[in-house]
Amino acid sequence: MTDQPTTTYRPTDVLRHLERVGDEALIYDVETDTVLRLTPEAVQVWDACVDGATAAAIEVATGLSAARVEEALAELGQVGLIESDGNGGVSRRRFVTNVGLGLVAAAGLSLVTSIAAPTPASAQSAPGGGGGQSGGGDDCTTDCG
């Protein structure tokens, strides 16, 4: 048995909008205008952190392997969805060593995907920037007959 303190993980207190889509989740981060897509495994880990949980408790609650839980905790922490109590959580170095971040990203196996959300002004603009024109070359400016 080790004398290391146990790390507890919990969701951060950042203003977000959550939409559950099947067993996945889309989270809009109001502060950064970023949309995050969580896979079912990432959702399970994030949900297990609600009351503060150790990695071992998350493994039991989700049925995921220790490596997959560590991967999810690292990715959720990296995008600011969870925080640890500071007693030696999953470090970036440990994550890269254990899981191989480059291989995970190359294979498209990321548990959390992030995209920038459009600003309200750009989301309402017409396609092609033509003031309502479709940009398809059918501008009826002179002879529309």
mmCIF file of the C-alpha atoms, coordinates in Angstrom:
data_MODEL
# 
_entry.id   MODEL 
# 
loop_
_atom_site.group_PDB 
_atom_site.id 
_atom_site.type_symbol 
_atom_site.label_atom_id 
_atom_site.label_alt_id 
_atom_site.label_comp_id 
_atom_site.label_asym_id 
_atom_site.label_entity_id 
_atom_site.label_seq_id 
_atom_site.pdbx_PDB_ins_code 
_atom_site.Cartn_x 
_atom_site.Cartn_y 
_atom_site.Cartn_z 
_atom_site.occupancy 
_atom_site.B_iso_or_equiv 
_atom_site.pdbx_formal_charge 
_atom_site.auth_seq_id 
_atom_site.auth_comp_id 
_atom_site.auth_asym_id 
_atom_site.auth_atom_id 
_atom_site.pdbx_PDB_model_num 
ATOM 1   C CA . MET A 1 1   ? 0.000   0.000  0.000   1.00 0.00 ? 1   MET A CA 1 
ATOM 2   C CA . THR A 1 2   ? 1.257   3.504  -0.809  1.00 0.00 ? 2   THR A CA 1 
ATOM 3   C CA . ASP A 1 3   ? 1.160   6.626  1.301   1.00 0.00 ? 3   ASP A CA 1 
ATOM 4   C CA . GLN A 1 4   ? 0.093   8.819  -1.613  1.00 0.00 ? 4   GLN A CA 1 
ATOM 5   C CA . PRO A 1 5   ? -3.032  10.880 -1.069  1.00 0.00 ? 5   PRO A CA 1 
ATOM 6   C CA . THR A 1 6   ? -6.096  9.947  -3.096  1.00 0.00 ? 6   THR A CA 1 
ATOM 7   C CA . THR A 1 7   ? -7.027  12.328 -5.893  1.00 0.00 ? 7   THR A CA 1 
ATOM 8   C CA . THR A 1 8   ? -10.673 13.315 -6.208  1.00 0.00 ? 8   THR A CA 1 
ATOM 9   C CA . TYR A 1 9   ? -12.155 14.617 -9.465  1.00 0.00 ? 9   TYR A CA 1 
ATOM 10  C CA . ARG A 1 10  ? -15.204 16.878 -9.841  1.00 0.00 ? 10  ARG A CA 1 
ATOM 11  C CA . PRO A 1 11  ? -16.769 19.021 -12.586 1.00 0.00 ? 11  PRO A CA 1 
ATOM 12  C CA . THR A 1 12  ? -15.587 22.625 -12.770 1.00 0.00 ? 12  THR A CA 1 
ATOM 13  C CA . ASP A 1 13  ? -17.947 25.520 -12.006 1.00 0.00 ? 13  ASP A CA 1 
ATOM 14  C CA . VAL A 1 14  ? -17.866 27.072 -15.482 1.00 0.00 ? 14  VAL A CA 1 
ATOM 15  C CA . LEU A 1 15  ? -21.028 28.387 -17.153 1.00 0.00 ? 15  LEU A CA 1 
ATOM 16  C CA . ARG A 1 16  ? -22.027 25.838 -19.809 1.00 0.00 ? 16  ARG A CA 1 
ATOM 17  C CA . HIS A 1 17  ? -25.005 24.607 -21.755 1.00 0.00 ? 17  HIS A CA 1 
ATOM 18  C CA . LEU A 1 18  ? -25.376 20.818 -21.873 1.00 0.00 ? 18  LEU A CA 1 
ATOM 19  C CA . GLU A 1 19  ? -27.374 18.866 -24.439 1.00 0.00 ? 19  GLU A CA 1 
ATOM 20  C CA . ARG A 1 20  ? -27.512 15.082 -24.218 1.00 0.00 ? 20  ARG A CA 1 
ATOM 21  C CA . VAL A 1 21  ? -27.852 13.411 -27.589 1.00 0.00 ? 21  VAL A CA 1 
ATOM 22  C CA . GLY A 1 22  ? -28.435 9.714  -27.078 1.00 0.00 ? 22  GLY A CA 1 
ATOM 23  C CA . ASP A 1 23  ? -25.566 8.514  -24.924 1.00 0.00 ? 23  ASP A CA 1 
ATOM 24  C CA . GLU A 1 24  ? -23.249 11.331 -26.051 1.00 0.00 ? 24  GLU A CA 1 
ATOM 25  C CA . ALA A 1 25  ? -23.218 14.967 -24.936 1.00 0.00 ? 25  ALA A CA 1 
ATOM 26  C CA . LEU A 1 26  ? -22.661 18.349 -26.542 1.00 0.00 ? 26  LEU A CA 1 
ATOM 27  C CA . ILE A 1 27  ? -21.457 21.067 -24.204 1.00 0.00 ? 27  ILE A CA 1 
ATOM 28  C CA . TYR A 1 28  ? -21.342 24.744 -25.145 1.00 0.00 ? 28  TYR A CA 1 
ATOM 29  C CA . ASP A 1 29  ? -18.753 26.666 -23.111 1.00 0.00 ? 29  ASP A CA 1 
ATOM 30  C CA . VAL A 1 30  ? -20.126 30.195 -22.824 1.00 0.00 ? 30  VAL A CA 1 
ATOM 31  C CA . GLU A 1 31  ? -16.782 31.730 -21.815 1.00 0.00 ? 31  GLU A CA 1 
ATOM 32  C CA . THR A 1 32  ? -14.773 30.381 -24.767 1.00 0.00 ? 32  THR A CA 1 
ATOM 33  C CA . ASP A 1 33  ? -17.504 29.976 -27.437 1.00 0.00 ? 33  ASP A CA 1 
ATOM 34  C CA . THR A 1 34  ? -16.427 26.366 -27.838 1.00 0.00 ? 34  THR A CA 1 
ATOM 35  C CA . VAL A 1 35  ? -18.565 23.302 -28.402 1.00 0.00 ? 35  VAL A CA 1 
ATOM 36  C CA . LEU A 1 36  ? -17.318 20.048 -26.912 1.00 0.00 ? 36  LEU A CA 1 
ATOM 37  C CA . ARG A 1 37  ? -18.547 16.624 -28.004 1.00 0.00 ? 37  ARG A CA 1 
ATOM 38  C CA . LEU A 1 38  ? -18.207 13.883 -25.408 1.00 0.00 ? 38  LEU A CA 1 
ATOM 39  C CA . THR A 1 39  ? -18.308 10.225 -26.394 1.00 0.00 ? 39  THR A CA 1 
ATOM 40  C CA . PRO A 1 40  ? -20.410 7.846  -24.296 1.00 0.00 ? 40  PRO A CA 1 
ATOM 41  C CA . GLU A 1 41  ? -17.324 6.833  -22.270 1.00 0.00 ? 41  GLU A CA 1 
ATOM 42  C CA . ALA A 1 42  ? -16.405 10.470 -21.584 1.00 0.00 ? 42  ALA A CA 1 
ATOM 43  C CA . VAL A 1 43  ? -20.005 11.161 -20.487 1.00 0.00 ? 43  VAL A CA 1 
ATOM 44  C CA . GLN A 1 44  ? -19.864 8.197  -18.084 1.00 0.00 ? 44  GLN A CA 1 
ATOM 45  C CA . VAL A 1 45  ? -16.630 9.462  -16.530 1.00 0.00 ? 45  VAL A CA 1 
ATOM 46  C CA . TRP A 1 46  ? -17.876 13.065 -16.335 1.00 0.00 ? 46  TRP A CA 1 
ATOM 47  C CA . ASP A 1 47  ? -21.148 11.916 -14.722 1.00 0.00 ? 47  ASP A CA 1 
ATOM 48  C CA . ALA A 1 48  ? -19.224 9.798  -12.208 1.00 0.00 ? 48  ALA A CA 1 
ATOM 49  C CA . CYS A 1 49  ? -17.327 12.922 -11.089 1.00 0.00 ? 49  CYS A CA 1 
ATOM 50  C CA . VAL A 1 50  ? -20.479 14.815 -10.020 1.00 0.00 ? 50  VAL A CA 1 
ATOM 51  C CA . ASP A 1 51  ? -20.029 14.323 -6.270  1.00 0.00 ? 51  ASP A CA 1 
ATOM 52  C CA . GLY A 1 52  ? -16.250 14.052 -6.422  1.00 0.00 ? 52  GLY A CA 1 
ATOM 53  C CA . ALA A 1 53  ? -14.777 10.646 -7.136  1.00 0.00 ? 53  ALA A CA 1 
ATOM 54  C CA . THR A 1 54  ? -11.445 8.870  -7.258  1.00 0.00 ? 54  THR A CA 1 
ATOM 55  C CA . ALA A 1 55  ? -10.220 7.165  -10.418 1.00 0.00 ? 55  ALA A CA 1 
ATOM 56  C CA . ALA A 1 56  ? -10.828 3.793  -8.752  1.00 0.00 ? 56  ALA A CA 1 
ATOM 57  C CA . ALA A 1 57  ? -14.432 4.749  -7.921  1.00 0.00 ? 57  ALA A CA 1 
ATOM 58  C CA . ILE A 1 58  ? -14.942 5.927  -11.508 1.00 0.00 ? 58  ILE A CA 1 
ATOM 59  C CA . GLU A 1 59  ? -13.644 2.578  -12.809 1.00 0.00 ? 59  GLU A CA 1 
ATOM 60  C CA . VAL A 1 60  ? -16.174 0.747  -10.640 1.00 0.00 ? 60  VAL A CA 1 
ATOM 61  C CA . ALA A 1 61  ? -19.062 3.081  -11.536 1.00 0.00 ? 61  ALA A CA 1 
ATOM 62  C CA . THR A 1 62  ? -18.409 2.966  -15.294 1.00 0.00 ? 62  THR A CA 1 
ATOM 63  C CA . GLY A 1 63  ? -16.910 -0.481 -15.817 1.00 0.00 ? 63  GLY A CA 1 
ATOM 64  C CA . LEU A 1 64  ? -14.122 1.110  -17.900 1.00 0.00 ? 64  LEU A CA 1 
ATOM 65  C CA . SER A 1 65  ? -10.489 0.035  -17.671 1.00 0.00 ? 65  SER A CA 1 
ATOM 66  C CA . ALA A 1 66  ? -8.034  2.061  -15.578 1.00 0.00 ? 66  ALA A CA 1 
ATOM 67  C CA . ALA A 1 67  ? -6.265  3.230  -18.748 1.00 0.00 ? 67  ALA A CA 1 
ATOM 68  C CA . ARG A 1 68  ? -9.514  4.403  -20.362 1.00 0.00 ? 68  ARG A CA 1 
ATOM 69  C CA . VAL A 1 69  ? -10.572 6.232  -17.166 1.00 0.00 ? 69  VAL A CA 1 
ATOM 70  C CA . GLU A 1 70  ? -7.159  7.940  -16.999 1.00 0.00 ? 70  GLU A CA 1 
ATOM 71  C CA . GLU A 1 71  ? -7.469  8.927  -20.652 1.00 0.00 ? 71  GLU A CA 1 
ATOM 72  C CA . ALA A 1 72  ? -10.952 10.384 -20.105 1.00 0.00 ? 72  ALA A CA 1 
ATOM 73  C CA . LEU A 1 73  ? -9.865  12.244 -16.965 1.00 0.00 ? 73  LEU A CA 1 
ATOM 74  C CA . ALA A 1 74  ? -6.894  13.731 -18.822 1.00 0.00 ? 74  ALA A CA 1 
ATOM 75  C CA . GLU A 1 75  ? -9.007  14.843 -21.786 1.00 0.00 ? 75  GLU A CA 1 
ATOM 76  C CA . LEU A 1 76  ? -11.825 16.211 -19.605 1.00 0.00 ? 76  LEU A CA 1 
ATOM 77  C CA . GLY A 1 77  ? -9.262  18.076 -17.516 1.00 0.00 ? 77  GLY A CA 1 
ATOM 78  C CA . GLN A 1 78  ? -7.486  19.450 -20.564 1.00 0.00 ? 78  GLN A CA 1 
ATOM 79  C CA . VAL A 1 79  ? -10.685 21.097 -21.858 1.00 0.00 ? 79  VAL A CA 1 
ATOM 80  C CA . GLY A 1 80  ? -11.615 22.391 -18.396 1.00 0.00 ? 80  GLY A CA 1 
ATOM 81  C CA . LEU A 1 81  ? -14.618 20.163 -17.674 1.00 0.00 ? 81  LEU A CA 1 
ATOM 82  C CA . ILE A 1 82  ? -13.186 18.598 -14.515 1.00 0.00 ? 82  ILE A CA 1 
ATOM 83  C CA . GLU A 1 83  ? -10.680 19.520 -11.856 1.00 0.00 ? 83  GLU A CA 1 
ATOM 84  C CA . SER A 1 84  ? -8.846  17.503 -9.247  1.00 0.00 ? 84  SER A CA 1 
ATOM 85  C CA . ASP A 1 85  ? -8.213  18.313 -5.625  1.00 0.00 ? 85  ASP A CA 1 
ATOM 86  C CA . GLY A 1 86  ? -4.525  18.731 -6.484  1.00 0.00 ? 86  GLY A CA 1 
ATOM 87  C CA . ASN A 1 87  ? -3.196  15.558 -4.907  1.00 0.00 ? 87  ASN A CA 1 
ATOM 88  C CA . GLY A 1 88  ? -1.423  14.215 -7.953  1.00 0.00 ? 88  GLY A CA 1 
ATOM 89  C CA . GLY A 1 89  ? -4.094  13.888 -10.601 1.00 0.00 ? 89  GLY A CA 1 
ATOM 90  C CA . VAL A 1 90  ? -3.438  12.428 -14.018 1.00 0.00 ? 90  VAL A CA 1 
ATOM 91  C CA . SER A 1 91  ? -0.602  14.484 -15.453 1.00 0.00 ? 91  SER A CA 1 
ATOM 92  C CA . ARG A 1 92  ? -0.204  15.220 -19.130 1.00 0.00 ? 92  ARG A CA 1 
ATOM 93  C CA . ARG A 1 93  ? 3.127   13.344 -19.141 1.00 0.00 ? 93  ARG A CA 1 
ATOM 94  C CA . ARG A 1 94  ? 1.546   10.253 -17.580 1.00 0.00 ? 94  ARG A CA 1 
ATOM 95  C CA . PHE A 1 95  ? -1.327  10.378 -20.054 1.00 0.00 ? 95  PHE A CA 1 
ATOM 96  C CA . VAL A 1 96  ? 1.015   10.600 -23.054 1.00 0.00 ? 96  VAL A CA 1 
ATOM 97  C CA . THR A 1 97  ? 3.152   7.779  -21.690 1.00 0.00 ? 97  THR A CA 1 
ATOM 98  C CA . ASN A 1 98  ? 0.297   5.415  -20.872 1.00 0.00 ? 98  ASN A CA 1 
ATOM 99  C CA . VAL A 1 99  ? -2.029  6.026  -23.754 1.00 0.00 ? 99  VAL A CA 1 
ATOM 100 C CA . GLY A 1 100 ? 0.020   7.534  -26.559 1.00 0.00 ? 100 GLY A CA 1 
ATOM 101 C CA . LEU A 1 101 ? -1.782  10.761 -27.390 1.00 0.00 ? 101 LEU A CA 1 
ATOM 102 C CA . GLY A 1 102 ? -0.420  10.913 -30.931 1.00 0.00 ? 102 GLY A CA 1 
ATOM 103 C CA . LEU A 1 103 ? -1.782  7.464  -31.760 1.00 0.00 ? 103 LEU A CA 1 
ATOM 104 C CA . VAL A 1 104 ? -5.134  8.234  -30.184 1.00 0.00 ? 104 VAL A CA 1 
ATOM 105 C CA . ALA A 1 105 ? -5.527  11.468 -32.135 1.00 0.00 ? 105 ALA A CA 1 
ATOM 106 C CA . ALA A 1 106 ? -4.353  9.917  -35.399 1.00 0.00 ? 106 ALA A CA 1 
ATOM 107 C CA . ALA A 1 107 ? -6.808  7.060  -35.037 1.00 0.00 ? 107 ALA A CA 1 
ATOM 108 C CA . GLY A 1 108 ? -9.665  9.427  -34.199 1.00 0.00 ? 108 GLY A CA 1 
ATOM 109 C CA . LEU A 1 109 ? -10.230 7.796  -30.827 1.00 0.00 ? 109 LEU A CA 1 
ATOM 110 C CA . SER A 1 110 ? -10.401 10.987 -28.789 1.00 0.00 ? 110 SER A CA 1 
ATOM 111 C CA . LEU A 1 111 ? -13.051 10.958 -26.093 1.00 0.00 ? 111 LEU A CA 1 
ATOM 112 C CA . VAL A 1 112 ? -13.563 14.727 -26.197 1.00 0.00 ? 112 VAL A CA 1 
ATOM 113 C CA . THR A 1 113 ? -13.699 16.701 -29.449 1.00 0.00 ? 113 THR A CA 1 
ATOM 114 C CA . SER A 1 114 ? -13.642 20.499 -29.496 1.00 0.00 ? 114 SER A CA 1 
ATOM 115 C CA . ILE A 1 115 ? -14.768 22.951 -32.171 1.00 0.00 ? 115 ILE A CA 1 
ATOM 116 C CA . ALA A 1 116 ? -15.074 26.737 -32.141 1.00 0.00 ? 116 ALA A CA 1 
ATOM 117 C CA . ALA A 1 117 ? -18.683 27.893 -32.188 1.00 0.00 ? 117 ALA A CA 1 
ATOM 118 C CA . PRO A 1 118 ? -19.616 30.631 -34.673 1.00 0.00 ? 118 PRO A CA 1 
ATOM 119 C CA . THR A 1 119 ? -20.367 34.067 -33.312 1.00 0.00 ? 119 THR A CA 1 
ATOM 120 C CA . PRO A 1 120 ? -24.068 35.014 -33.389 1.00 0.00 ? 120 PRO A CA 1 
ATOM 121 C CA . ALA A 1 121 ? -23.416 37.487 -36.260 1.00 0.00 ? 121 ALA A CA 1 
ATOM 122 C CA . SER A 1 122 ? -21.701 34.923 -38.479 1.00 0.00 ? 122 SER A CA 1 
ATOM 123 C CA . ALA A 1 123 ? -24.233 32.242 -37.650 1.00 0.00 ? 123 ALA A CA 1 
ATOM 124 C CA . GLN A 1 124 ? -27.027 34.476 -39.005 1.00 0.00 ? 124 GLN A CA 1 
ATOM 125 C CA . SER A 1 125 ? -25.266 35.611 -42.186 1.00 0.00 ? 125 SER A CA 1 
ATOM 126 C CA . ALA A 1 126 ? -26.372 34.273 -45.546 1.00 0.00 ? 126 ALA A CA 1 
ATOM 127 C CA . PRO A 1 127 ? -24.249 31.587 -47.245 1.00 0.00 ? 127 PRO A CA 1 
ATOM 128 C CA . GLY A 1 128 ? -21.690 32.915 -49.719 1.00 0.00 ? 128 GLY A CA 1 
ATOM 129 C CA . GLY A 1 129 ? -21.693 36.383 -48.145 1.00 0.00 ? 129 GLY A CA 1 
ATOM 130 C CA . GLY A 1 130 ? -23.890 37.717 -50.955 1.00 0.00 ? 130 GLY A CA 1 
ATOM 131 C CA . GLY A 1 131 ? -26.483 39.494 -48.865 1.00 0.00 ? 131 GLY A CA 1 
ATOM 132 C CA . GLY A 1 132 ? -29.003 36.717 -49.219 1.00 0.00 ? 132 GLY A CA 1 
ATOM 133 C CA . GLN A 1 133 ? -27.853 35.424 -52.590 1.00 0.00 ? 133 GLN A CA 1 
ATOM 134 C CA . SER A 1 134 ? -26.966 31.765 -52.789 1.00 0.00 ? 134 SER A CA 1 
ATOM 135 C CA . GLY A 1 135 ? -23.767 32.435 -54.736 1.00 0.00 ? 135 GLY A CA 1 
ATOM 136 C CA . GLY A 1 136 ? -24.909 30.029 -57.423 1.00 0.00 ? 136 GLY A CA 1 
ATOM 137 C CA . GLY A 1 137 ? -24.534 32.509 -60.298 1.00 0.00 ? 137 GLY A CA 1 
ATOM 138 C CA . ASP A 1 138 ? -28.270 33.057 -60.850 1.00 0.00 ? 138 ASP A CA 1 
ATOM 139 C CA . ASP A 1 139 ? -28.252 36.735 -59.892 1.00 0.00 ? 139 ASP A CA 1 
ATOM 140 C CA . CYS A 1 140 ? -31.283 38.372 -61.476 1.00 0.00 ? 140 CYS A CA 1 
ATOM 141 C CA . THR A 1 141 ? -30.036 41.958 -61.712 1.00 0.00 ? 141 THR A CA 1 
ATOM 142 C CA . THR A 1 142 ? -30.976 43.091 -65.242 1.00 0.00 ? 142 THR A CA 1 
ATOM 143 C CA . ASP A 1 143 ? -33.107 40.753 -67.392 1.00 0.00 ? 143 ASP A CA 1 
ATOM 144 C CA . CYS A 1 144 ? -34.901 38.227 -65.188 1.00 0.00 ? 144 CYS A CA 1 
ATOM 145 C CA . GLY A 1 145 ? -37.137 36.893 -67.910 1.00 0.00 ? 145 GLY A CA 1 
# 
